[in-house]
Amino acid sequence: MTAVPRILVVGSGGREHALVRALHESPEHPALFVAPGNPGMESLATRVPIAVSDVPALVNWAKRERPDLVVVGPELPLTLGIADELSATAIPVLGPGKAAARLESSKSFAKMTLERLSLPTAPFRIAHSAEEAQRIMAGANYPLVLKADGLAAGKGVVIARTESEALETVNSWMTEGTLGESGKTVVMEECLDGEETSLLVLTDGERWVLFPPARDHKRALDGDRGPNTGGMGACAPARVPSDQDAIAITKRIVDPLLADFRAAGTPYRGILYLGLMLTARGPMVLEFNARFGDPETQAVLPLVEEGLYPLFLAAARGSLPAERHGTFVEHAGAAVCVVLAARGYPGAPEAGQVIEGLDRPFPHGIRIDYAGVDRIGSRLVTGGGRVLGVTARAETLARAREAAYEAVSWIRFDGMQYRKDIAVQALQSGSTKP
C-alpha cells in the first residue's frame, strides 16, 4: 500500500487556505500541515505554530518530519531563503531560491532584468535618494507610477497624478521612512493605459504550465477608487488575453527569463506571477511575484480539474513532463472571489469582531477561504485586514458573480467592507470566455 503523501503549506492567509483545499482535493488525498495557518483551516490541515518569518524553525520542522513536499505561500520566507535551505536537505519545495525571488523582493532588480533581456515593460528611472527622486520628478510626465523597491505588503505602489502628490509620496517613503528599508529606493515609471491581467505560471526552471488568466481588483473602493490594497477580489478567467495570446505572452516573457536564471546557476522553480498591462503597444510587465497571487489564487484554483499534487511535486523536482510545456492546466468554468475586509483596512484594521453566518450550509460551488481570522472560545472573530474570501464557481462569469454576492449577503461582522463591482468590468466589456 502506497503511503499517503505529507505536505507542508507555509502561510496563514486566504491564498494558503485555497492551496490547502486544492491539495486536499488531489486524488492522493495527502496529509496536510500548515504553518502557522489560522483557525479556519483546521478541518483540512494540522496547524504548526511557526511564523512564516522563522525560517530556521520551519526548516528544522521539515528536517524532523520529512514532508514529501513544501509549498510556500507568501513572499517573505522565499526572500529569506527557505527554498535554498530546504533544497539543501533534499526536501522538495515549491518556491524559488532567494536569488530568483529578487524578482519580487526588489522592484529595481526586476526592472533592470526586464531591460537587460529586452522584455516589454514601462520606461523607468530609479532613485536612491529623495534628492535624486525630486530631480527626476521635476522633468517627468504625469501621472507617474512610484514603486517602493522592497516588499511593502501591498502599500508600495502609488499612481501620482501631480508632481505635488509624487513629492508627498517620496517624502513619506524616503525621508520619513514610513515603509522602512523597502522605501529607501524608489522606481519611477511611465503610467500605462490598458487592461490589467494576472498570469500564474508553474515552472520547474525550464518547462512551464499556465493557469487560466485572472483579474485582480487592487483598489479599496468601487470603480477602482481609493487606496491600493493587497487585493479586494478577483475573477477568472479574465476577459483578456485569449488562451492563445496568454500562451504567446508567457513564451515571450518567461522562456528568456528562465533561461537567464539557469545561466546564472539559480534556476527558478515554483510559481512565477506576471502582472501585465495589455496596452495598445502590446503586453507590458507591471510586476513579478515569486509566488501565487492573493486573491487570484482563490479564483483560479477552483477551476482546476486535475490533481495539483503531482504537478507541484514535478515542478519542485525539476521534472515537469516535456509534453506539458507551454500548455494550460486542465480547467473549466469561471469563478469570482469577493474579499470581505475589516473596518479600517488597508490602514489600521479593527480586530475582534464576531463573524456570523459561517455555520450555515453553503451551496455547491461556494468556497469560503479564511484569511485574517482568530478564535475566541468557540467563535471566529476578525484578526486581520482581509478577513474572508468568498468564492463562487459556475459555468459562466455572470452566474459566478451572482452566486458569490448572494453568499456574501449571508455573512456579517461589524465594520465589514467589500467591493460591489468585482468582475463587473469583464462582464460589461463582453467577456470572450465562458
DRENDO-1510 file (C-alpha; in Angstrom, 1 decimal, always signed):
<recs>
REC; n; res; u; v; w
REC; 1; MET; +0.0; +0.0; +0.0 .
REC; 2; THR; +1.4; +3.4; -1.0 .
REC; 3; ALA; +2.0; +5.8; +1.8 .
REC; 4; VAL; -0.1; +8.9; +2.0 .
REC; 5; PRO; +1.9; +12.0; +0.8 .
REC; 6; ARG; +2.6; +14.6; +3.5 .
REC; 7; ILE; +2.6; +18.2; +2.5 .
REC; 8; LEU; +3.5; +21.4; +4.5 .
REC; 9; VAL; +1.9; +24.6; +3.3 .
REC; 10; VAL; +3.7; +27.7; +4.7 .
REC; 11; GLY; +1.4; +30.7; +5.3 .
REC; 12; SER; -1.8; +31.8; +7.1 .
REC; 13; GLY; -4.0; +33.7; +4.7 .
REC; 14; GLY; -6.7; +33.1; +2.2 .
REC; 15; ARG; -4.3; +32.1; -0.5 .
REC; 16; GLU; -2.9; +29.4; +1.7 .
REC; 17; HIS; -6.4; +28.2; +2.6 .
REC; 18; ALA; -7.2; +27.9; -1.1 .
REC; 19; LEU; -3.9; +25.9; -1.6 .
REC; 20; VAL; -4.7; +23.6; +1.3 .
REC; 21; ARG; -8.2; +23.0; -0.1 .
REC; 22; ALA; -6.9; +22.3; -3.6 .
REC; 23; LEU; -4.2; +19.9; -2.4 .
REC; 24; HIS; -6.8; +18.2; -0.1 .
REC; 25; GLU; -8.9; +17.5; -3.2 .
REC; 26; SER; -6.0; +15.9; -5.1 .
REC; 27; PRO; -6.6; +12.2; -5.8 .
REC; 28; GLU; -3.8; +11.2; -3.5 .
REC; 29; HIS; -5.7; +12.9; -0.5 .
REC; 30; PRO; -2.4; +14.0; +1.2 .
REC; 31; ALA; -2.0; +14.6; +4.9 .
REC; 32; LEU; -1.7; +18.4; +5.2 .
REC; 33; PHE; +0.1; +20.6; +7.6 .
REC; 34; VAL; +0.0; +24.4; +7.6 .
REC; 35; ALA; +2.4; +26.8; +9.3 .
REC; 36; PRO; +1.1; +28.7; +11.1 .
REC; 37; GLY; -2.3; +28.6; +9.4 .
REC; 38; ASN; -5.4; +30.0; +11.0 .
REC; 39; PRO; -8.4; +28.5; +12.8 .
REC; 40; GLY; -10.5; +28.3; +9.6 .
REC; 41; MET; -8.1; +25.8; +8.1 .
REC; 42; GLU; -8.2; +23.3; +11.0 .
REC; 43; SER; -10.8; +21.0; +9.3 .
REC; 44; LEU; -8.3; +20.3; +6.4 .
REC; 45; ALA; -4.8; +20.6; +7.9 .
REC; 46; THR; -2.9; +20.2; +11.1 .
REC; 47; ARG; -1.6; +23.6; +12.2 .
REC; 48; VAL; +2.1; +24.0; +13.0 .
REC; 49; PRO; +2.7; +27.0; +15.3 .
REC; 50; ILE; +5.7; +28.5; +13.5 .
REC; 51; ALA; +5.7; +32.0; +12.0 .
REC; 52; VAL; +6.4; +32.4; +8.3 .
REC; 53; SER; +9.4; +34.6; +9.2 .
REC; 54; ASP; +11.0; +31.9; +11.3 .
REC; 55; VAL; +12.8; +30.1; +8.6 .
REC; 56; PRO; +15.2; +28.2; +10.9 .
REC; 57; ALA; +12.3; +26.7; +12.8 .
REC; 58; LEU; +10.4; +25.9; +9.6 .
REC; 59; VAL; +13.4; +24.1; +8.2 .
REC; 60; ASN; +14.1; +22.2; +11.4 .
REC; 61; TRP; +10.5; +21.1; +11.5 .
REC; 62; ALA; +10.8; +19.9; +7.9 .
REC; 63; LYS; +14.1; +18.1; +8.6 .
REC; 64; ARG; +12.4; +16.3; +11.5 .
REC; 65; GLU; +9.1; +15.4; +9.8 .
REC; 66; ARG; +10.4; +14.9; +6.3 .
REC; 67; PRO; +7.3; +16.0; +4.3 .
REC; 68; ASP; +7.1; +14.9; +0.7 .
REC; 69; LEU; +6.6; +18.5; -0.4 .
REC; 70; VAL; +6.7; +22.0; +1.0 .
REC; 71; VAL; +4.6; +24.7; -0.7 .
REC; 72; VAL; +5.5; +28.2; +0.2 .
REC; 73; GLY; +2.6; +30.7; +0.0 .
REC; 74; PRO; +3.9; +34.2; +1.0 .
REC; 75; GLU; +6.9; +36.0; -0.3 .
REC; 76; LEU; +8.7; +36.7; +3.0 .
REC; 77; PRO; +10.1; +33.2; +3.6 .
REC; 78; LEU; +11.2; +33.0; +0.0 .
REC; 79; THR; +13.2; +36.2; +0.3 .
REC; 80; LEU; +14.7; +34.8; +3.5 .
REC; 81; GLY; +16.0; +31.8; +1.7 .
REC; 82; ILE; +13.7; +29.0; +2.8 .
REC; 83; ALA; +13.7; +27.2; -0.6 .
REC; 84; ASP; +17.5; +27.2; -0.6 .
REC; 85; GLU; +17.7; +25.6; +2.9 .
REC; 86; LEU; +15.1; +23.0; +2.2 .
REC; 87; SER; +16.7; +22.1; -1.2 .
REC; 88; ALA; +20.0; +21.6; +0.6 .
REC; 89; THR; +18.3; +18.9; +2.8 .
REC; 90; ALA; +16.7; +17.2; -0.3 .
REC; 91; ILE; +13.2; +18.2; +0.7 .
REC; 92; PRO; +11.2; +19.2; -2.5 .
REC; 93; VAL; +10.0; +22.7; -2.2 .
REC; 94; LEU; +7.7; +24.7; -4.5 .
REC; 95; GLY; +9.2; +28.1; -4.5 .
REC; 96; PRO; +12.3; +29.8; -5.9 .
REC; 97; GLY; +15.6; +30.4; -4.1 .
REC; 98; LYS; +16.5; +33.7; -2.6 .
REC; 99; ALA; +18.4; +34.9; -5.7 .
REC; 100; ALA; +15.5; +34.2; -8.0 .
REC; 101; ALA; +12.9; +35.6; -5.6 .
REC; 102; ARG; +14.6; +39.0; -6.0 .
REC; 103; LEU; +12.2; +39.4; -8.9 .
REC; 104; GLU; +9.6; +40.3; -6.2 .
REC; 105; SER; +11.8; +41.5; -3.3 .
REC; 106; SER; +13.5; +44.2; -5.4 .
REC; 107; LYS; +11.5; +46.2; -8.0 .
REC; 108; SER; +14.7; +47.7; -9.3 .
REC; 109; PHE; +16.2; +44.3; -9.9 .
REC; 110; ALA; +13.1; +43.2; -11.7 .
REC; 111; LYS; +13.0; +46.3; -13.9 .
REC; 112; MET; +16.7; +46.0; -14.7 .
REC; 113; THR; +16.3; +42.4; -15.6 .
REC; 114; LEU; +13.5; +43.2; -17.9 .
REC; 115; GLU; +15.5; +45.9; -19.6 .
REC; 116; ARG; +18.6; +43.7; -19.9 .
REC; 117; LEU; +16.6; +40.9; -21.6 .
REC; 118; SER; +14.7; +43.4; -23.8 .
REC; 119; LEU; +11.4; +42.3; -22.4 .
REC; 120; PRO; +8.4; +44.7; -22.6 .
REC; 121; THR; +7.9; +47.0; -19.6 .
REC; 122; ALA; +7.2; +50.7; -19.0 .
REC; 123; PRO; +10.2; +53.1; -19.3 .
REC; 124; PHE; +11.6; +53.8; -15.8 .
REC; 125; ARG; +14.1; +55.6; -13.6 .
REC; 126; ILE; +15.5; +54.5; -10.2 .
REC; 127; ALA; +16.1; +57.0; -7.4 .
REC; 128; HIS; +18.3; +56.1; -4.5 .
REC; 129; SER; +17.7; +59.3; -2.5 .
REC; 130; ALA; +14.9; +61.9; -2.1 .
REC; 131; GLU; +17.1; +64.5; -3.8 .
REC; 132; GLU; +17.5; +62.2; -6.9 .
REC; 133; ALA; +13.8; +61.5; -6.9 .
REC; 134; GLN; +13.0; +65.2; -6.9 .
REC; 135; ARG; +15.2; +65.8; -9.9 .
REC; 136; ILE; +13.6; +63.0; -11.8 .
REC; 137; MET; +10.1; +64.2; -10.9 .
REC; 138; ALA; +10.8; +67.8; -12.0 .
REC; 139; GLY; +11.0; +66.7; -15.6 .
REC; 140; ALA; +8.5; +63.8; -15.6 .
REC; 141; ASN; +5.2; +63.4; -17.3 .
REC; 142; TYR; +2.2; +62.8; -15.1 .
REC; 143; PRO; +0.6; +60.6; -13.9 .
REC; 144; LEU; +3.7; +58.9; -12.7 .
REC; 145; VAL; +3.9; +55.5; -11.0 .
REC; 146; LEU; +6.1; +55.3; -7.9 .
REC; 147; LYS; +7.1; +51.9; -6.6 .
REC; 148; ALA; +8.9; +51.2; -3.3 .
REC; 149; ASP; +11.8; +48.9; -4.2 .
REC; 150; GLY; +11.3; +46.3; -1.4 .
REC; 151; LEU; +8.4; +44.3; +0.0 .
REC; 152; ALA; +5.6; +46.6; +1.3 .
REC; 153; ALA; +2.5; +44.4; +1.9 .
REC; 154; GLY; +0.6; +46.0; -1.0 .
REC; 155; LYS; +1.3; +49.5; +0.1 .
REC; 156; GLY; +4.3; +50.2; -2.0 .
REC; 157; VAL; +2.7; +51.5; -5.2 .
REC; 158; VAL; +1.3; +55.0; -5.8 .
REC; 159; ILE; +0.0; +56.5; -9.0 .
REC; 160; ALA; +0.9; +60.1; -8.6 .
REC; 161; ARG; -1.4; +62.4; -10.6 .
REC; 162; THR; +0.6; +65.5; -10.0 .
REC; 163; GLU; +4.2; +66.5; -9.0 .
REC; 164; SER; +3.0; +67.5; -5.6 .
REC; 165; GLU; +1.5; +64.1; -5.0 .
REC; 166; ALA; +4.7; +62.5; -6.1 .
REC; 167; LEU; +6.7; +64.7; -3.8 .
REC; 168; GLU; +4.4; +63.8; -0.9 .
REC; 169; THR; +4.9; +60.1; -1.5 .
REC; 170; VAL; +8.7; +60.5; -1.8 .
REC; 171; ASN; +8.8; +62.5; +1.4 .
REC; 172; SER; +6.8; +59.8; +3.2 .
REC; 173; TRP; +8.8; +56.8; +1.9 .
REC; 174; MET; +12.3; +58.2; +1.6 .
REC; 175; THR; +12.6; +61.0; +4.1 .
REC; 176; GLU; +10.1; +59.9; +6.9 .
REC; 177; GLY; +10.8; +56.2; +6.3 .
REC; 178; THR; +7.2; +55.0; +6.6 .
REC; 179; LEU; +8.0; +51.8; +4.6 .
REC; 180; GLY; +11.3; +51.2; +6.3 .
REC; 181; GLU; +14.1; +50.0; +4.1 .
REC; 182; SER; +11.6; +49.0; +1.4 .
REC; 183; GLY; +11.1; +52.6; +0.6 .
REC; 184; LYS; +14.7; +53.8; +0.6 .
REC; 185; THR; +15.0; +53.1; -3.2 .
REC; 186; VAL; +12.1; +54.1; -5.5 .
REC; 187; VAL; +11.3; +53.0; -9.0 .
REC; 188; MET; +9.5; +55.7; -11.1 .
REC; 189; GLU; +7.9; +54.6; -14.3 .
REC; 190; GLU; +5.5; +55.7; -17.0 .
REC; 191; CYS; +1.9; +55.1; -16.2 .
REC; 192; LEU; +0.5; +52.6; -18.8 .
REC; 193; ASP; -3.1; +52.6; -20.2 .
REC; 194; GLY; -4.8; +49.4; -20.9 .
REC; 195; GLU; -6.4; +46.4; -19.2 .
REC; 196; GLU; -4.7; +44.6; -16.4 .
REC; 197; THR; -4.4; +40.8; -16.1 .
REC; 198; SER; -2.5; +38.3; -14.0 .
REC; 199; LEU; -0.8; +35.2; -15.3 .
REC; 200; LEU; +0.2; +32.4; -12.9 .
REC; 201; VAL; +2.9; +30.2; -14.2 .
REC; 202; LEU; +4.0; +26.9; -12.7 .
REC; 203; THR; +7.6; +26.1; -13.7 .
REC; 204; ASP; +10.3; +23.6; -12.9 .
REC; 205; GLY; +13.0; +26.0; -14.1 .
REC; 206; GLU; +12.8; +25.2; -17.8 .
REC; 207; ARG; +9.3; +23.9; -18.6 .
REC; 208; TRP; +6.1; +25.6; -17.5 .
REC; 209; VAL; +2.3; +25.2; -17.4 .
REC; 210; LEU; -0.1; +28.1; -17.2 .
REC; 211; PHE; -3.2; +28.6; -15.0 .
REC; 212; PRO; -6.2; +30.5; -16.5 .
REC; 213; PRO; -5.6; +34.3; -16.6 .
REC; 214; ALA; -7.1; +36.2; -13.7 .
REC; 215; ARG; -8.1; +39.8; -13.0 .
REC; 216; ASP; -7.3; +41.3; -9.6 .
REC; 217; HIS; -9.1; +44.4; -8.1 .
REC; 218; LYS; -6.5; +46.2; -6.1 .
REC; 219; ARG; -8.2; +49.5; -5.1 .
REC; 220; ALA; -10.2; +49.6; -1.9 .
REC; 221; LEU; -13.4; +51.1; -3.4 .
REC; 222; ASP; -15.8; +50.5; -6.2 .
REC; 223; GLY; -14.8; +51.9; -9.6 .
REC; 224; ASP; -11.1; +51.4; -8.8 .
REC; 225; ARG; -11.0; +54.3; -6.4 .
REC; 226; GLY; -9.4; +54.6; -3.0 .
REC; 227; PRO; -6.0; +53.4; -1.8 .
REC; 228; ASN; -4.2; +50.3; -3.1 .
REC; 229; THR; -4.7; +47.1; -1.1 .
REC; 230; GLY; -3.5; +43.6; -1.2 .
REC; 231; GLY; -6.5; +42.8; -3.4 .
REC; 232; MET; -10.2; +43.2; -2.8 .
REC; 233; GLY; -11.3; +40.4; -5.2 .
REC; 234; ALA; -10.6; +38.6; -8.4 .
REC; 235; CYS; -12.2; +36.8; -11.3 .
REC; 236; ALA; -11.0; +34.1; -13.6 .
REC; 237; PRO; -10.7; +33.5; -16.5 .
REC; 238; ALA; -10.0; +37.2; -17.2 .
REC; 239; ARG; -11.7; +38.7; -20.3 .
REC; 240; VAL; -8.3; +39.1; -21.9 .
REC; 241; PRO; -6.0; +37.7; -23.1 .
REC; 242; SER; -7.3; +34.8; -25.1 .
REC; 243; ASP; -5.9; +31.4; -24.3 .
REC; 244; GLN; -3.7; +31.6; -27.5 .
REC; 245; ASP; -2.4; +35.1; -26.6 .
REC; 246; ALA; -1.8; +34.1; -23.0 .
REC; 247; ILE; +0.5; +31.2; -24.1 .
REC; 248; ALA; +2.3; +33.5; -26.6 .
REC; 249; ILE; +2.8; +36.2; -23.9 .
REC; 250; THR; +4.2; +33.6; -21.5 .
REC; 251; LYS; +6.6; +32.2; -24.1 .
REC; 252; ARG; +7.8; +35.7; -24.9 .
REC; 253; ILE; +8.5; +36.7; -21.3 .
REC; 254; VAL; +9.0; +33.6; -19.3 .
REC; 255; ASP; +11.2; +31.5; -21.6 .
REC; 256; PRO; +14.1; +34.0; -21.7 .
REC; 257; LEU; +13.7; +34.8; -18.0 .
REC; 258; LEU; +14.0; +31.2; -17.0 .
REC; 259; ALA; +17.0; +30.7; -19.4 .
REC; 260; ASP; +18.7; +33.7; -17.7 .
REC; 261; PHE; +18.2; +32.3; -14.2 .
REC; 262; ARG; +19.5; +28.9; -15.4 .
REC; 263; ALA; +22.6; +30.5; -16.9 .
REC; 264; ALA; +23.2; +32.3; -13.6 .
REC; 265; GLY; +23.1; +29.0; -11.7 .
REC; 266; THR; +19.9; +29.9; -9.8 .
REC; 267; PRO; +17.1; +28.1; -11.6 .
REC; 268; TYR; +13.6; +29.4; -10.9 .
REC; 269; ARG; +11.3; +26.7; -9.6 .
REC; 270; GLY; +7.8; +27.4; -8.3 .
REC; 271; ILE; +5.2; +29.9; -9.2 .
REC; 272; LEU; +6.0; +32.9; -11.3 .
REC; 273; TYR; +3.3; +35.6; -11.2 .
REC; 274; LEU; +3.2; +38.0; -14.1 .
REC; 275; GLY; +1.2; +41.2; -13.5 .
REC; 276; LEU; +0.6; +42.6; -17.0 .
REC; 277; MET; -0.9; +45.7; -18.7 .
REC; 278; LEU; -2.4; +44.9; -22.1 .
REC; 279; THR; -1.7; +48.2; -23.9 .
REC; 280; ALA; -2.2; +49.4; -27.5 .
REC; 281; ARG; +1.6; +48.8; -27.9 .
REC; 282; GLY; +1.3; +45.2; -26.7 .
REC; 283; PRO; +1.5; +43.4; -23.3 .
REC; 284; MET; +3.8; +45.1; -20.7 .
REC; 285; VAL; +5.1; +43.6; -17.5 .
REC; 286; LEU; +3.9; +45.7; -14.5 .
REC; 287; GLU; +5.4; +43.4; -11.8 .
REC; 288; PHE; +6.6; +39.9; -10.9 .
REC; 289; ASN; +5.6; +38.0; -7.8 .
REC; 290; ALA; +7.6; +34.9; -6.8 .
REC; 291; ARG; +4.5; +33.0; -5.6 .
REC; 292; PHE; +0.8; +32.7; -6.1 .
REC; 293; GLY; -1.2; +35.9; -6.0 .
REC; 294; ASP; -3.8; +36.7; -3.4 .
REC; 295; PRO; -6.7; +36.8; -4.1 .
REC; 296; GLU; -6.1; +35.5; -7.7 .
REC; 297; THR; -5.4; +32.0; -6.2 .
REC; 298; GLN; -8.8; +31.8; -4.6 .
REC; 299; ALA; -10.4; +32.4; -8.0 .
REC; 300; VAL; -8.1; +30.3; -10.1 .
REC; 301; LEU; -7.7; +27.1; -8.1 .
REC; 302; PRO; -11.4; +26.2; -8.0 .
REC; 303; LEU; -11.3; +26.0; -11.8 .
REC; 304; VAL; -8.5; +23.3; -11.9 .
REC; 305; GLU; -9.8; +19.9; -12.9 .
REC; 306; GLU; -6.6; +17.8; -12.3 .
REC; 307; GLY; -4.7; +16.9; -9.2 .
REC; 308; LEU; -2.3; +19.6; -8.2 .
REC; 309; TYR; +0.0; +17.5; -6.0 .
REC; 310; PRO; +1.7; +15.7; -9.0 .
REC; 311; LEU; +2.2; +19.0; -10.8 .
REC; 312; PHE; +3.6; +20.8; -7.8 .
REC; 313; LEU; +5.9; +17.9; -6.9 .
REC; 314; ALA; +7.2; +17.6; -10.5 .
REC; 315; ALA; +7.9; +21.4; -10.6 .
REC; 316; ALA; +9.7; +21.2; -7.3 .
REC; 317; ARG; +11.8; +18.3; -8.6 .
REC; 318; GLY; +12.6; +19.9; -11.9 .
REC; 319; SER; +10.7; +17.2; -13.8 .
REC; 320; LEU; +7.5; +18.6; -15.4 .
REC; 321; PRO; +6.6; +16.3; -18.3 .
REC; 322; ALA; +8.0; +17.7; -21.6 .
REC; 323; GLU; +4.6; +17.3; -23.3 .
REC; 324; ARG; +3.0; +19.7; -20.7 .
REC; 325; HIS; +5.4; +22.5; -21.5 .
REC; 326; GLY; +3.6; +25.6; -22.8 .
REC; 327; THR; +0.1; +24.3; -22.0 .
REC; 328; PHE; -2.7; +25.1; -19.6 .
REC; 329; VAL; -3.6; +23.1; -16.6 .
REC; 330; GLU; -6.9; +21.4; -17.1 .
REC; 331; HIS; -9.6; +23.8; -16.1 .
REC; 332; ALA; -13.3; +24.6; -16.8 .
REC; 333; GLY; -15.9; +27.2; -15.8 .
REC; 334; ALA; -15.5; +30.6; -14.2 .
REC; 335; ALA; -15.0; +31.9; -10.6 .
REC; 336; VAL; -15.4; +35.2; -8.8 .
REC; 337; CYS; -13.8; +35.9; -5.4 .
REC; 338; VAL; -15.1; +38.8; -3.2 .
REC; 339; VAL; -12.8; +39.8; -0.3 .
REC; 340; LEU; -14.5; +40.8; +3.0 .
REC; 341; ALA; -12.3; +43.2; +4.8 .
REC; 342; ALA; -12.3; +44.7; +8.3 .
REC; 343; ARG; -13.2; +48.3; +9.1 .
REC; 344; GLY; -10.0; +50.4; +8.7 .
REC; 345; TYR; -8.4; +48.3; +6.0 .
REC; 346; PRO; -5.9; +48.9; +4.4 .
REC; 347; GLY; -4.8; +51.3; +7.1 .
REC; 348; ALA; -5.4; +50.1; +10.7 .
REC; 349; PRO; -7.9; +47.3; +10.5 .
REC; 350; GLU; -10.1; +46.6; +13.6 .
REC; 351; ALA; -9.9; +43.1; +15.1 .
REC; 352; GLY; -12.0; +41.1; +17.4 .
REC; 353; GLN; -15.4; +41.4; +15.7 .
REC; 354; VAL; -17.5; +38.3; +15.8 .
REC; 355; ILE; -18.1; +36.7; +12.3 .
REC; 356; GLU; -21.7; +35.4; +11.8 .
REC; 357; GLY; -23.2; +33.3; +9.1 .
REC; 358; LEU; -20.3; +30.8; +8.6 .
REC; 359; ASP; -22.1; +27.9; +10.3 .
REC; 360; ARG; -24.8; +27.6; +7.6 .
REC; 361; PRO; -24.6; +25.1; +4.8 .
REC; 362; PHE; -23.2; +26.8; +1.7 .
REC; 363; PRO; -24.4; +25.6; -1.8 .
REC; 364; HIS; -22.1; +23.5; -4.0 .
REC; 365; GLY; -19.6; +25.8; -5.8 .
REC; 366; ILE; -19.2; +28.2; -2.9 .
REC; 367; ARG; -15.9; +28.3; -1.0 .
REC; 368; ILE; -15.1; +30.4; +2.0 .
REC; 369; ASP; -11.3; +31.0; +2.3 .
REC; 370; TYR; -10.3; +32.2; +5.8 .
REC; 371; ALA; -7.6; +34.9; +5.9 .
REC; 372; GLY; -7.5; +37.3; +8.9 .
REC; 373; VAL; -9.4; +35.3; +11.5 .
REC; 374; ASP; -8.8; +34.3; +15.1 .
REC; 375; ARG; -10.8; +32.2; +17.5 .
REC; 376; ILE; -12.2; +33.4; +20.9 .
REC; 377; GLY; -13.8; +30.5; +22.6 .
REC; 378; SER; -16.0; +28.7; +20.1 .
REC; 379; ARG; -16.5; +31.8; +17.8 .
REC; 380; LEU; -14.4; +33.0; +14.9 .
REC; 381; VAL; -13.5; +36.7; +15.0 .
REC; 382; THR; -11.7; +39.1; +12.7 .
REC; 383; GLY; -8.0; +39.1; +13.1 .
REC; 384; GLY; -6.6; +41.0; +10.1 .
REC; 385; GLY; -7.3; +43.3; +7.3 .
REC; 386; ARG; -8.6; +40.9; +4.7 .
REC; 387; VAL; -10.8; +38.6; +6.7 .
REC; 388; LEU; -12.5; +36.2; +4.3 .
REC; 389; GLY; -12.6; +35.4; +0.6 .
REC; 390; VAL; -16.0; +34.3; -0.7 .
REC; 391; THR; -15.6; +32.5; -4.0 .
REC; 392; ALA; -18.2; +31.0; -6.3 .
REC; 393; ARG; -17.5; +28.7; -9.3 .
REC; 394; ALA; -20.1; +28.4; -12.0 .
REC; 395; GLU; -20.4; +27.8; -15.7 .
REC; 396; THR; -20.3; +31.5; -16.6 .
REC; 397; LEU; -18.7; +34.5; -15.1 .
REC; 398; ALA; -22.1; +36.2; -14.7 .
REC; 399; ARG; -23.5; +33.2; -12.7 .
REC; 400; ALA; -20.4; +33.0; -10.6 .
REC; 401; ARG; -20.6; +36.7; -9.7 .
REC; 402; GLU; -24.3; +36.4; -8.8 .
REC; 403; ALA; -23.6; +33.4; -6.6 .
REC; 404; ALA; -20.6; +35.0; -4.9 .
REC; 405; TYR; -22.5; +38.1; -3.9 .
REC; 406; GLU; -25.5; +36.0; -2.7 .
REC; 407; ALA; -23.1; +34.1; -0.4 .
REC; 408; VAL; -21.6; +37.4; +0.8 .
REC; 409; SER; -25.1; +38.5; +1.9 .
REC; 410; TRP; -25.2; +35.6; +4.4 .
REC; 411; ILE; -22.1; +36.7; +6.3 .
REC; 412; ARG; -21.9; +39.5; +8.8 .
REC; 413; PHE; -19.4; +41.2; +11.1 .
REC; 414; ASP; -19.3; +44.7; +12.5 .
REC; 415; GLY; -17.4; +47.0; +10.1 .
REC; 416; MET; -17.4; +44.5; +7.2 .
REC; 417; GLN; -16.5; +46.2; +3.9 .
REC; 418; TYR; -16.2; +44.9; +0.4 .
REC; 419; ARG; -16.4; +46.0; -3.2 .
REC; 420; LYS; -19.7; +45.6; -5.0 .
REC; 421; ASP; -18.2; +45.6; -8.5 .
REC; 422; ILE; -15.9; +42.6; -8.7 .
REC; 423; ALA; -15.9; +41.2; -12.3 .
REC; 424; VAL; -18.3; +44.0; -13.5 .
REC; 425; GLN; -15.7; +45.4; -16.0 .
REC; 426; ALA; -15.2; +42.0; -17.5 .
REC; 427; LEU; -18.9; +41.4; -18.0 .
REC; 428; GLN; -19.5; +44.9; -19.3 .
REC; 429; SER; -16.7; +44.5; -21.8 .
REC; 430; GLY; -18.4; +41.5; -23.2 .
REC; 431; SER; -16.4; +38.5; -22.0 .
REC; 432; THR; -14.9; +36.3; -24.7 .
REC; 433; LYS; -14.7; +33.4; -22.3 .
REC; 434; PRO; -17.3; +31.1; -20.7 .
</recs>
